[in-house]
Amino acid sequence: MTGTPHPARRRRHARRLRLPASLLASLLACVAAHAQAPECKVLTQEHGLWMLPGCTLEAGSPRIEEQTLAQLDYDDDGLAVVWAGDSFHYVNRQGRTQAVITWDNGPDPLAEGLMRGRVGARIGYFDARLGQAFPATFDFGWPFTDGIAQVCNGCRRGPADAQGHIPMEGGEWFHIDRQGRRVPASATP
């Protein structure tokens, strides 16, 4: 039999085509929205994390256009805070960036002129110019207090407590001075 299909069959066939087409349209809209979304967010006092156009993620670090750099809110040390990839980064006016550890839901602050930053899987200490104070050779480190910081090698993240705080467990713990040299525990405050 040739000719026009029965009207009931035509409606069933049309319904089957509409469902995949609507799913495809939703998927394409989602992909397009994701492709246009900024890869970075800026940390502001008023809004918390806010989308940052003019910023892309390259090799795990934010790359910020010159015009966007000029509009960032810099602190007294000349640093702005950007969230990119999976961590906070300090950014200076020249566009240099440094990934830092998250502390109390924000970027690690300067303590005695040094902040804790990431170099691959290791922790190092950086000054306000984002210069590395000494080689990053630690699995974890606490901020400096009275010129001394407690650090560890071989430690690992433990289970989170009820408040979401994650302890560092195991490994060898020791103290360092501001040049990264080991100091006796009695030198600690």
C-alpha positions as CSV (number, residue, x, y, z in Angstrom):
1,M,0.0,0.0,0.0
2,T,1.4,3.4,-1.0
3,G,0.3,6.9,-0.3
4,T,-0.3,8.8,2.9
5,P,0.2,6.9,6.2
6,H,-2.8,6.5,8.5
7,P,-3.3,9.7,10.6
8,A,-2.9,7.9,13.9
9,R,0.4,6.4,12.8
10,R,1.6,9.8,11.6
11,R,0.9,11.4,15.0
12,R,2.8,8.6,16.9
13,H,5.8,8.9,14.6
14,A,5.8,12.7,15.0
15,R,5.7,12.4,18.8
16,R,8.7,10.1,18.8
17,L,10.7,12.7,16.8
18,R,9.7,15.6,19.0
19,L,11.1,14.1,22.2
20,P,14.6,13.5,20.9
21,A,14.6,16.9,19.2
22,S,13.7,18.7,22.5
23,L,16.3,16.7,24.4
24,L,18.9,17.7,21.8
25,A,17.9,21.3,22.0
26,S,18.2,21.3,25.8
27,L,21.6,19.7,25.6
28,L,22.9,22.2,22.9
29,A,21.6,25.1,25.0
30,C,23.4,23.8,28.1
31,V,26.7,23.3,26.2
32,A,26.4,26.8,24.7
33,A,25.8,28.4,28.1
34,H,28.8,26.5,29.6
35,A,31.0,27.5,26.7
36,Q,30.2,31.2,27.3
37,A,30.4,31.1,31.1
38,P,33.6,32.8,32.5
39,E,36.1,30.3,33.8
40,C,37.0,32.6,36.7
41,K,35.3,34.4,39.5
42,V,36.4,37.4,41.5
43,L,36.0,37.6,45.2
44,T,34.2,40.8,46.3
45,Q,33.2,42.1,49.7
46,E,29.6,42.8,48.4
47,H,28.8,39.7,46.5
48,G,31.3,37.0,47.4
49,L,32.4,35.1,44.3
50,W,31.2,36.9,41.2
51,M,31.7,36.0,37.5
52,L,34.8,37.5,35.9
53,P,34.6,38.0,32.2
54,G,38.0,38.5,30.5
55,C,39.6,35.6,32.4
56,T,40.4,32.2,31.1
57,L,42.0,29.2,32.7
58,E,45.3,28.1,31.2
59,A,47.3,25.2,32.7
60,G,45.4,25.6,36.0
61,S,46.1,29.4,36.3
62,P,43.9,32.3,35.5
63,R,45.0,34.5,32.5
64,I,43.3,37.9,32.8
65,E,42.9,40.4,30.0
66,E,44.6,43.8,30.6
67,Q,41.3,45.7,30.7
68,T,39.9,43.3,33.3
69,L,43.1,43.5,35.4
70,A,42.7,47.3,35.6
71,Q,39.2,46.9,37.1
72,L,40.0,44.4,39.8
73,D,39.8,45.5,43.5
74,Y,43.4,45.3,44.9
75,D,44.2,45.3,48.6
76,D,46.9,47.3,50.3
77,D,49.5,44.7,49.2
78,G,48.5,45.2,45.6
79,L,46.7,41.8,45.3
80,A,43.2,40.9,44.1
81,V,41.6,37.5,44.7
82,V,40.3,35.3,41.8
83,W,38.8,31.8,42.0
84,A,39.8,29.7,39.0
85,G,40.0,26.0,38.4
86,D,39.6,24.6,41.9
87,S,41.4,27.1,44.1
88,F,41.9,30.7,45.0
89,H,44.6,32.7,43.3
90,Y,46.2,36.0,44.3
91,V,46.7,38.3,41.2
92,N,48.9,41.3,41.1
93,R,48.4,44.4,38.8
94,Q,50.8,42.9,36.2
95,G,48.7,39.7,35.9
96,R,51.0,37.4,37.8
97,T,49.1,34.8,39.8
98,Q,49.7,32.4,42.6
99,A,47.4,29.6,43.7
100,V,47.0,29.6,47.5
101,I,45.3,27.2,49.9
102,T,41.8,27.9,51.0
103,W,41.5,28.9,54.6
104,D,38.2,29.6,56.3
105,N,36.3,29.7,53.0
106,G,38.7,32.2,51.4
107,P,42.3,32.6,50.2
108,D,45.1,32.1,52.7
109,P,46.0,35.5,54.1
110,L,49.5,36.9,54.5
111,A,50.9,36.1,57.9
112,E,54.2,37.9,58.8
113,G,54.5,38.8,55.1
114,L,54.1,35.2,53.7
115,M,51.2,33.2,52.4
116,R,50.9,29.5,51.8
117,G,50.7,28.7,48.1
118,R,50.5,25.6,46.0
119,V,53.3,24.4,43.7
120,G,51.9,21.2,42.2
121,A,50.9,19.0,45.1
122,R,53.4,20.7,47.5
123,I,53.0,23.7,49.8
124,G,55.3,26.6,49.7
125,Y,55.5,30.1,51.1
126,F,55.2,33.3,49.0
127,D,55.6,37.0,49.7
128,A,53.2,39.8,48.7
129,R,55.0,40.2,45.3
130,L,54.1,36.5,44.7
131,G,57.8,35.6,44.9
132,Q,58.6,32.2,46.4
133,A,60.4,32.6,49.7
134,F,62.1,29.2,49.5
135,P,61.5,25.8,47.6
136,A,58.1,24.3,48.1
137,T,59.0,20.9,49.7
138,F,56.1,20.3,52.2
139,D,52.9,18.3,52.1
140,F,51.3,20.9,54.5
141,G,52.3,23.9,56.5
142,W,50.8,26.2,59.0
143,P,51.1,30.0,58.8
144,F,54.1,31.7,60.3
145,T,53.9,33.0,63.9
146,D,56.8,34.8,65.5
147,G,59.0,33.8,62.6
148,I,58.4,30.0,62.9
149,A,56.0,27.7,61.0
150,Q,55.1,24.1,61.6
151,V,55.2,21.9,58.5
152,C,55.0,18.3,57.6
153,N,56.1,15.8,55.1
154,G,54.3,12.5,54.6
155,C,51.1,13.8,56.2
156,R,47.7,13.4,54.5
157,R,44.2,14.7,54.8
158,G,42.0,13.0,57.4
159,P,38.2,12.8,57.5
160,A,36.3,16.0,57.9
161,D,34.7,16.8,61.2
162,A,31.1,17.9,61.7
163,Q,32.0,21.5,60.8
164,G,33.8,20.4,57.6
165,H,37.3,21.1,58.9
166,I,39.9,18.6,57.6
167,P,42.8,17.6,59.8
168,M,46.2,16.7,58.5
169,E,47.3,13.3,59.9
170,G,50.5,11.3,60.1
171,G,53.9,12.1,58.6
172,E,56.8,13.9,60.1
173,W,56.1,17.3,61.6
174,F,58.8,19.9,62.3
175,H,59.4,23.7,62.4
176,I,61.0,26.0,59.9
177,D,62.2,29.6,60.0
178,R,61.4,32.2,57.3
179,Q,64.2,30.9,55.1
180,G,62.8,27.3,55.1
181,R,65.5,26.0,57.5
182,R,64.6,23.5,60.2
183,V,64.7,24.9,63.7
184,P,64.4,23.1,67.0
185,A,60.9,22.7,68.5
186,S,62.1,24.8,71.5
187,A,62.4,27.8,69.1
188,T,58.6,27.8,68.7
189,P,56.4,30.3,70.5
